[in-house]
Amino acid sequence: MNELDVLRRLASAARRENPPLIDVSGRVLRAIAVRPERVSRVFFAFAGACSAAAMVVFFLALRAWAAWQDPVNDLVGSFSMVMQ
């Protein structure tokens, strides 16, 4: 008998075994129910700063898009200072 046959017998014996049943759902649900809800002010400050930055980028992009839509606008704008 060689090592490969031993391993095959051990593998077939392991396949016949049933794993033990462990139910942890009750403990997990209890831990979630008991845990107090913590709201971090740092999270809300970070979210507000990100929103403000996103609004600034949006308005800058909107202005750039409006200028890109009408390329003559830049040409007329540069002449308007000379015409005064």
Secondary structure, 3 states (H helix, E strand, C coil): CCHHHHHHHHHHHHHHCCCCCCCCHHHHHHHHHHCCCCCCHHHHHHHHHHHHHHHHHHHHHHHHHHHHHCHHHHHHHHHHHHHC
